[in-house]
Amino acid sequence: MAYPLTDWHSGLFDCFESTSTCCYGFWCCPCLACTVAGKYGENRCLPLCDMFSPAITAAVGLPLCVPPAAVTLRASIRARYGIKGSLCKDIAASCFCMWCSWCQMHRELKHRKKNPTVVVNMQPAPVMMAAPRNQAAPVLVSNHGVIMTSY
């Protein structure tokens, strides 16, 4: 049985819900992105891929407009916390308002840290089935007169 999906704690454009996050993202969005990656348990340098990958792929003639780190981190946060959404919405948010997307992820992680989600696994204990004890083990006699039994 799956648990119900929830909404993001704050909307994409709810920047003034946490003015410290808003200012941090406005004045140094790459720093905020690295902080979000670190708080989530990923390498803090992961968001730097979003800055360097367009230049590298453009140098070899492949235009890249989707920020890979922002999209994957956003999708992973949604999956871990059971937040409604889709990969298409993650791409749109990360492409068209990356700054707001990083701020939303930061606010969500702050909220989840303050109000942790508890998952209870309700599986029954394993049961061992034993063979009946009053049944005799089969006995085999080989051609050489050796008696062999199995248990």
N, CA, C and O of each residue as an XYZ file, in Angstrom:
604
protein
N       0.853     -1.177      0.000
C       0.000      0.000      0.000
C       0.899      1.240      0.000
O       1.757      1.387      0.870
N       0.705      2.105     -0.952
C       1.523      3.316     -1.080
C       0.898      4.453     -0.267
O      -0.317      4.506     -0.072
N       1.736      5.335      0.186
C       1.248      6.484      0.930
C       0.808      7.563     -0.073
O       1.301      7.586     -1.201
N      -0.105      8.447      0.317
C      -0.600      9.462     -0.624
C       0.470     10.510     -0.935
O       1.290     10.854     -0.084
N       0.442     11.001     -2.159
C       1.382     12.048     -2.563
C       0.950     13.381     -1.970
O      -0.239     13.637     -1.785
N       1.924     14.218     -1.676
C       1.645     15.535     -1.100
C       2.103     16.619     -2.077
O       2.749     16.335     -3.086
N       1.759     17.841     -1.761
C       2.218     18.987     -2.554
C       3.548     19.478     -1.988
O       3.934     19.122     -0.875
N       4.241     20.306     -2.777
C       5.425     20.985     -2.250
C       4.970     21.820     -1.062
O       3.852     22.335     -1.065
N       5.810     21.962     -0.054
C       5.456     22.756      1.124
C       5.216     24.217      0.737
O       4.369     24.888      1.326
N       5.957     24.703     -0.246
C       5.759     26.066     -0.730
C       5.774     26.046     -2.253
O       6.362     25.156     -2.867
N       5.135     27.017     -2.841
C       5.064     27.081     -4.294
C       6.373     27.539     -4.921
O       7.289     27.989     -4.231
N       6.442     27.417     -6.237
C       7.652     27.787     -6.961
C       7.977     29.276     -6.793
O       9.146     29.653     -6.717
N       6.943     30.116     -6.735
C       7.163     31.563     -6.652
C       6.898     32.134     -5.251
O       6.667     33.334     -5.109
N       6.928     31.291     -4.227
C       6.725     31.738     -2.847
C       8.041     32.155     -2.194
O       8.373     31.702     -1.098
N       8.775     33.012     -2.872
C      10.108     33.388     -2.386
C      10.070     34.122     -1.059
O      11.001     34.000     -0.263
N       9.020     34.877     -0.804
C       8.993     35.665      0.414
C       8.498     34.878      1.613
O       8.340     35.435      2.699
N       8.249     33.583      1.428
C       7.917     32.729      2.559
C       9.161     32.526      3.428
O       9.064     32.342      4.641
N      10.319     32.563      2.788
C      11.593     32.490      3.505
C      12.513     33.524      2.872
O      13.186     33.254      1.877
N      12.529     34.706      3.464
C      13.315     35.793      2.869
C      14.815     35.502      2.899
O      15.550     35.977      2.034
N      15.277     34.728      3.882
C      16.702     34.404      3.918
C      17.089     33.527      2.727
O      18.147     33.723      2.128
N      16.236     32.565      2.384
C      16.489     31.715      1.211
C      16.413     32.539     -0.056
O      17.223     32.369     -0.967
N      15.437     33.435     -0.112
C      15.259     34.299     -1.286
C      16.501     35.170     -1.511
O      17.004     35.265     -2.630
N      16.980     35.789     -0.461
C      18.173     36.645     -0.591
C      19.418     35.829     -0.928
O      20.238     36.241     -1.749
N      19.550     34.680     -0.293
C      20.693     33.805     -0.554
C      20.709     33.392     -2.025
O      21.754     33.428     -2.674
N      19.554     33.002     -2.542
C      19.457     32.605     -3.941
C      19.643     33.764     -4.905
O      20.230     33.596     -5.974
N      19.153     34.928     -4.538
C      19.264     36.093     -5.419
C      20.716     36.564     -5.530
O      21.198     36.849     -6.626
N      21.405     36.643     -4.397
C      22.764     37.180     -4.408
C      23.810     36.155     -4.804
O      24.863     36.513     -5.330
N      23.527     34.879     -4.554
C      24.517     33.853     -4.924
C      23.813     32.525     -5.188
O      23.891     31.597     -4.384
N      23.128     32.448     -6.321
C      22.382     31.239     -6.669
C      23.285     29.999     -6.771
O      22.873     28.929     -6.321
N      24.494     30.094     -7.342
C      25.347     28.896     -7.358
C      25.679     28.394     -5.951
O      25.771     27.187     -5.729
N      25.860     29.321     -4.999
C      26.133     28.913     -3.615
C      24.917     28.210     -3.015
O      25.056     27.197     -2.329
N      23.715     28.754     -3.277
C      22.487     28.130     -2.788
C      22.326     26.739     -3.383
O      21.959     25.800     -2.676
N      22.596     26.600     -4.665
C      22.473     25.298     -5.327
C      23.419     24.277     -4.703
O      23.034     23.129     -4.482
N      24.639     24.682     -4.423
C      25.611     23.781     -3.790
C      25.171     23.421     -2.367
O      25.378     22.291     -1.924
N      24.571     24.367     -1.657
C      24.056     24.110     -0.314
C      22.925     23.089     -0.359
O      22.880     22.176      0.465
N      22.007     23.239     -1.320
C      20.884     22.308     -1.464
C      21.401     20.898     -1.748
O      20.942     19.931     -1.141
N      22.348     20.787     -2.663
C      22.907     19.468     -2.994
C      23.547     18.836     -1.761
O      23.380     17.639     -1.524
N      24.272     19.620     -0.978
C      24.901     19.110      0.234
C      23.896     18.680      1.283
O      24.060     17.629      1.902
N      22.842     19.490      1.495
C      21.811     19.147      2.476
C      21.053     17.890      2.082
O      20.566     17.152      2.938
N      20.957     17.655      0.791
C      20.236     16.474      0.304
C      21.110     15.213      0.394
O      20.608     14.097      0.267
N      22.408     15.397      0.613
C      23.298     14.253      0.736
C      24.106     13.964     -0.515
O      24.790     12.944     -0.594
N      24.033     14.844     -1.481
C      24.808     14.692     -2.711
C      26.093     15.505     -2.605
O      26.291     16.248     -1.644
N      26.947     15.358     -3.584
C      28.184     16.127     -3.639
C      27.844     17.603     -3.797
O      27.025     17.963     -4.643
N      28.458     18.449     -3.002
C      28.167     19.890     -3.063
C      28.514     20.511     -4.416
O      27.958     21.548     -4.778
N      29.410     19.901     -5.152
C      29.823     20.446     -6.450
C      28.913     20.015     -7.591
O      29.113     20.449     -8.726
N      27.919     19.175     -7.324
C      27.025     18.678     -8.369
C      26.372     19.794     -9.194
O      26.337     19.678    -10.419
N      25.853     20.870     -8.585
C      25.223     21.920     -9.385
C      26.175     22.653    -10.332
O      25.726     23.336    -11.252
N      27.474     22.518    -10.115
C      28.412     23.167    -11.034
C      28.313     22.573    -12.438
O      28.712     23.211    -13.412
N      27.785     21.358    -12.542
C      27.535     20.750    -13.869
C      26.578     21.615    -14.683
O      26.711     21.724    -15.902
N      25.614     22.229    -14.001
C      24.644     23.079    -14.698
C      25.310     24.307    -15.314
O      24.848     24.817    -16.335
N      26.387     24.781    -14.702
C      27.070     25.964    -15.241
C      28.056     25.591    -16.335
O      28.197     26.317    -17.319
N      28.744     24.458    -16.169
C      29.802     24.103    -17.115
C      29.332     23.238    -18.281
O      29.933     23.287    -19.354
N      28.275     22.449    -18.099
C      27.863     21.543    -19.173
C      27.372     22.261    -20.425
O      27.668     21.783    -21.520
N      26.636     23.386    -20.345
C      26.252     24.053    -21.590
C      27.459     24.537    -22.398
O      27.462     24.444    -23.626
N      28.472     25.047    -21.718
C      29.656     25.535    -22.432
C      30.418     24.384    -23.078
O      30.893     24.505    -24.208
N      30.534     23.283    -22.370
C      31.271     22.136    -22.905
C      30.526     21.514    -24.081
O      31.128     21.222    -25.114
N      29.206     21.307    -23.927
C      28.458     20.689    -25.025
C      28.340     21.625    -26.220
O      28.311     21.160    -27.360
N      28.271     22.920    -25.991
C      28.214     23.876    -27.105
C      29.538     23.885    -27.864
O      29.562     24.110    -29.074
N      30.625     23.644    -27.162
C      31.938     23.617    -27.811
C      32.051     22.468    -28.802
O      32.786     22.563    -29.785
N      31.325     21.379    -28.547
C      31.352     20.250    -29.476
C      30.142     20.249    -30.410
O      29.932     19.293    -31.158
N      29.352     21.313    -30.366
C      28.242     21.471    -31.301
C      26.912     20.906    -30.843
O      26.001     20.759    -31.659
N      26.766     20.582    -29.558
C      25.504     20.068    -29.040
C      24.901     21.083    -28.070
O      25.398     21.228    -26.953
N      23.851     21.780    -28.468
C      23.247     22.744    -27.543
C      22.532     22.018    -26.397
O      21.847     21.022    -26.626
N      22.686     22.504    -25.194
C      22.053     21.917    -24.020
C      21.342     23.027    -23.264
O      21.968     23.985    -22.811
N      20.025     22.888    -23.131
C      19.301     23.923    -22.403
C      18.703     23.398    -21.102
O      18.230     24.188    -20.285
N      18.714     22.082    -20.892
C      18.167     21.517    -19.669
C      19.295     21.341    -18.656
O      20.265     20.636    -18.935
N      19.186     21.970    -17.485
C      20.236     21.822    -16.463
C      20.140     20.443    -15.799
O      19.200     20.192    -15.045
N      21.085     19.559    -16.065
C      20.947     18.174    -15.597
C      20.915     18.018    -14.075
O      20.130     17.223    -13.559
N      21.742     18.753    -13.360
C      21.782     18.597    -11.900
C      20.487     19.103    -11.261
O      19.952     18.459    -10.359
N      19.992     20.228    -11.711
C      18.767     20.788    -11.131
C      17.576     19.857    -11.371
O      16.765     19.639    -10.470
N      17.472     19.315    -12.575
C      16.343     18.436    -12.895
C      16.416     17.138    -12.089
O      15.417     16.706    -11.515
N      17.590     16.521    -12.046
C      17.686     15.241    -11.340
C      17.536     15.403     -9.834
O      16.927     14.557     -9.180
N      18.077     16.465     -9.283
C      17.926     16.691     -7.845
C      16.469     16.989     -7.492
O      15.959     16.512     -6.478
N      15.813     17.769     -8.321
C      14.407     18.098     -8.099
C      13.536     16.835     -8.181
O      12.666     16.621     -7.337
N      13.774     16.011     -9.190
C      13.014     14.767     -9.344
C      13.297     13.812     -8.181
O      12.393     13.113     -7.722
N      14.525     13.777     -7.711
C      14.887     12.908     -6.600
C      14.235     13.367     -5.291
O      13.788     12.538     -4.498
N      14.180     14.666     -5.067
C      13.506     15.202     -3.873
C      12.028     14.837     -3.921
O      11.451     14.424     -2.915
N      11.418     14.991     -5.098
C       9.997     14.628     -5.237
C       9.772     13.151     -4.928
O       8.824     12.794     -4.229
N      10.651     12.296     -5.454
C      10.487     10.854     -5.253
C      10.702     10.467     -3.788
O       9.949      9.658     -3.247
N      11.725     11.039     -3.142
C      12.027     10.676     -1.753
C      10.910     11.083     -0.804
O      10.575     10.334      0.114
N      10.335     12.249     -1.011
C       9.328     12.757     -0.080
C       7.894     12.580     -0.561
O       6.965     13.058      0.091
N       7.695     11.906     -1.683
C       6.336     11.651     -2.170
C       5.594     12.912     -2.552
O       4.437     13.093     -2.172
N       6.246     13.786     -3.300
C       5.645     15.055     -3.707
C       5.051     14.900     -5.103
O       5.658     14.296     -5.987
N       3.862     15.451     -5.283
C       3.195     15.395     -6.587
C       4.018     16.130     -7.635
O       4.743     17.075     -7.323
N       3.897     15.687     -8.869
C       4.580     16.350     -9.961
C       4.976     15.353    -11.035
O       4.631     14.173    -10.975
N       5.703     15.851    -12.010
C       6.162     14.996    -13.102
C       7.534     15.476    -13.556
O       7.966     16.580    -13.224
N       8.197     14.637    -14.310
C       9.500     15.003    -14.842
C       9.371     16.195    -15.782
O      10.252     17.053    -15.834
N       8.277     16.239    -16.516
C       8.038     17.370    -17.428
C       7.953     18.692    -16.654
O       8.506     19.703    -17.086
N       7.265     18.679    -15.519
C       7.164     19.891    -14.693
C       8.512     20.249    -14.073
O       8.838     21.427    -13.922
N       9.300     19.223    -13.711
C      10.631     19.473    -13.169
C      11.519     20.146    -14.215
O      12.254     21.084    -13.906
N      11.446     19.666    -15.440
C      12.236     20.264    -16.524
C      11.811     21.701    -16.761
O      12.654     22.587    -16.898
N      10.491     21.939    -16.810
C       9.997     23.295    -17.043
C      10.441     24.249    -15.931
O      10.896     25.358    -16.209
N      10.310     23.823    -14.684
C      10.705     24.683    -13.562
C      12.209     24.947    -13.584
O      12.646     26.068    -13.326
N      12.994     23.926    -13.888
C      14.452     24.081    -13.888
C      14.960     24.887    -15.075
O      15.986     25.559    -14.972
N      14.258     24.827    -16.197
C      14.698     25.568    -17.396
C      14.272     27.032    -17.373
O      15.055     27.921    -17.709
N      13.040     27.273    -16.978
C      12.493     28.625    -17.111
C      12.612     29.481    -15.864
O      12.512     30.705    -15.938
N      12.827     28.843    -14.715
C      13.039     29.623    -13.499
C      13.933     28.838    -12.549
O      13.503     28.390    -11.486
N      15.178     28.684    -12.956
C      16.115     27.879    -12.172
C      16.314     28.451    -10.780
O      16.381     27.700     -9.806
N      16.409     29.763    -10.674
C      16.608     30.406     -9.382
C      15.451     30.073     -8.438
O      15.682     29.714     -7.283
N      14.221     30.186     -8.915
C      13.047     29.874     -8.086
C      13.005     28.383     -7.740
O      12.587     28.009     -6.644
N      13.435     27.545     -8.664
C      13.458     26.103     -8.435
C      14.422     25.740     -7.309
O      14.080     24.947     -6.432
N      15.619     26.313     -7.329
C      16.588     26.047     -6.254
C      16.073     26.571     -4.925
O      16.252     25.922     -3.894
N      15.435     27.740     -4.933
C      14.875     28.295     -3.692
C      13.777     27.389     -3.147
O      13.708     27.158     -1.939
N      12.916     26.872     -4.025
C      11.848     25.978     -3.591
C      12.416     24.688     -2.991
O      11.927     24.211     -1.967
N      13.439     24.130     -3.625
C      14.054     22.917     -3.095
C      14.681     23.184     -1.723
O      14.594     22.347     -0.825
N      15.313     24.350     -1.566
C      15.926     24.706     -0.278
C      14.860     24.835      0.802
O      15.030     24.322      1.908
N      13.763     25.519      0.486
C      12.675     25.660      1.462
C      12.092     24.288      1.826
O      11.774     24.037      2.988
N      11.955     23.412      0.841
C      11.395     22.077      1.087
C      12.307     21.269      2.012
O      11.826     20.612      2.936
N      13.610     21.312      1.772
C      14.540     20.570      2.625
C      14.561     21.125      4.042
O      14.676     20.364      5.003
N      14.450     22.455      4.183
C      14.370     23.061      5.516
C      13.107     22.588      6.234
O      13.142     22.270      7.423
N      11.996     22.543      5.504
C      10.722     22.103      6.082
C      10.796     20.625      6.478
O      10.335     20.251      7.556
N      11.361     19.801      5.629
C      11.455     18.353      5.907
C      12.390     18.071      7.080
O      12.175     17.118      7.829
N      13.416     18.884      7.242
C      14.331     18.705      8.365
C      13.624     19.071      9.668
O      13.819     18.430     10.700
N      12.795     20.123      9.596
C      12.057     20.579     10.767
C      10.938     19.589     11.121
O      10.672     19.353     12.299
N      10.284     19.011     10.105
C       9.172     18.069     10.283
C       9.503     16.772      9.554
O       9.003     16.553      8.450
N      10.328     15.909     10.136
C      10.747     14.706      9.417
C       9.587     13.759      9.141
O       8.653     13.649      9.935
N       9.662     13.086      8.018
C       8.667     12.101      7.626
C       9.070     10.758      8.216
O      10.215     10.329      8.076
N       8.126     10.097      8.875
C       8.394      8.798      9.476
C       7.692      7.738      8.647
O       6.484      7.815      8.420
N       8.447      6.754      8.199
C       7.889      5.645      7.433
C       7.959      4.405      8.296
O       9.030      4.039      8.781
N       6.808      3.748      8.494
C       6.739      2.542      9.307
C       6.523      1.364      8.380
O       5.582      1.356      7.586
N       7.391      0.368      8.478
C       7.281     -0.826      7.661
C       6.527     -1.877      8.458
O       7.023     -2.356      9.478
N       5.342     -2.238      8.008
C       4.490     -3.171      8.736
C       4.499     -4.545      8.078
O       3.455     -5.011      7.622
N       5.632     -5.192      8.020
C       5.709     -6.530      7.466
C       5.638     -7.536      8.608
O       6.195     -7.296      9.680
N       4.956     -8.663      8.389
C       4.907     -9.669      9.451
C       6.274    -10.332      9.631
O       7.105    -10.343      8.724
N       6.479    -10.880     10.820
C       7.740    -11.564     11.104
C       7.835    -12.838     10.263
O       6.816    -13.481     10.009
N       9.041    -13.214      9.828
C       9.178    -14.432      9.030
C       8.832    -15.671      9.863
O       9.080    -15.705     11.068
N       8.260    -16.681      9.216
C       7.856    -17.907      9.886
C       8.677    -19.060      9.312
O       8.775    -19.210      8.094
N       9.263    -19.868     10.184
C      10.022    -21.040      9.760
C       9.103    -22.255      9.797
O       8.436    -22.498     10.803
N       9.065    -22.999      8.735
C       8.263    -24.218      8.668
C       9.184    -25.398      8.948
O      10.198    -25.562      8.269
N       8.849    -26.216      9.930
C       9.666    -27.384     10.280
C       9.001    -28.642      9.741
O       7.776    -28.705      9.630
N       9.805    -29.637      9.407
C       9.286    -30.922      8.951
C       8.736    -31.684     10.153
O       9.219    -31.498     11.269
N       7.730    -32.542      9.945
C       7.194    -33.333     11.064
C       8.275    -34.257     11.638
O       9.028    -34.876     10.886
N       8.348    -34.349     12.963
C       9.402    -35.111     13.620
C       9.102    -36.609     13.686
O      10.032    -37.401     13.842
N       7.875    -37.013     13.577
C       7.553    -38.417     13.730
C       7.643    -39.194     12.409
O       7.310    -40.378     12.358
N       8.086    -38.534     11.366
C       8.214    -39.192     10.076
C       9.653    -39.701      9.933
O      10.600    -38.960     10.196
N       9.817    -40.940      9.526
C      11.151    -41.539      9.395
C      11.832    -41.037      8.137
O      11.187    -40.814      7.112
N      13.149    -40.859      8.226
C      13.924    -40.425      7.069
C      14.052    -41.584      6.089
O      14.152    -42.736      6.511
N      14.049    -41.302      4.794
C      14.183    -42.391      3.815
C      15.571    -43.029      3.910
O      16.574    -42.350      4.134
N      15.599    -44.335      3.735
C      16.845    -45.089      3.822
C      17.119    -45.716      2.458
O      16.228    -46.306      1.847
N      18.357    -45.584      1.987
C      18.765    -46.172      0.720
C      19.883    -47.171      0.973
O      20.772    -46.921      1.786
N      19.841    -48.292      0.284
C      20.897    -49.292      0.412
C      21.581    -49.397     -0.937
O      20.931    -49.643     -1.953
N      22.898    -49.211     -0.946
C      23.640    -49.286     -2.196
C      23.997    -50.733     -2.516
O      23.739    -51.625     -1.708
N      24.589    -50.977     -3.692
C      24.973    -52.312     -4.124
C      26.049    -52.927     -3.235
O      26.162    -54.152     -3.182
N      26.816    -52.144     -2.558
C      27.932    -52.638     -1.756
C      27.539    -52.858     -0.299
O      28.413    -53.120      0.528
N      26.268    -52.762      0.040
C      25.822    -53.008      1.396
C      25.961    -51.820      2.325
O      25.837    -51.994      3.537
N      26.216    -50.600      1.812
C      26.356    -49.406      2.626
C      24.973    -48.776      2.773
O      24.278    -48.580      1.776
N      24.571    -48.460      3.980
C      23.280    -47.841      4.234
C      23.472    -46.311      4.207
O      24.356    -45.772      4.873
N      22.643    -45.643      3.438
C      22.714    -44.188      3.310
C      21.361    -43.609      3.708
O      20.323    -44.127      3.296
N      21.363    -42.559      4.491
C      20.126    -41.872      4.860
C      20.266    -40.401      4.553
O      21.380    -39.885      4.454
N      19.159    -39.731      4.404
C      19.172    -38.276      4.226
C      18.208    -37.659      5.221
O      17.223    -38.282      5.618
N      18.493    -36.452      5.615
C      17.656    -35.766      6.607
C      17.038    -34.553      5.974
O      16.293    -33.825      6.631
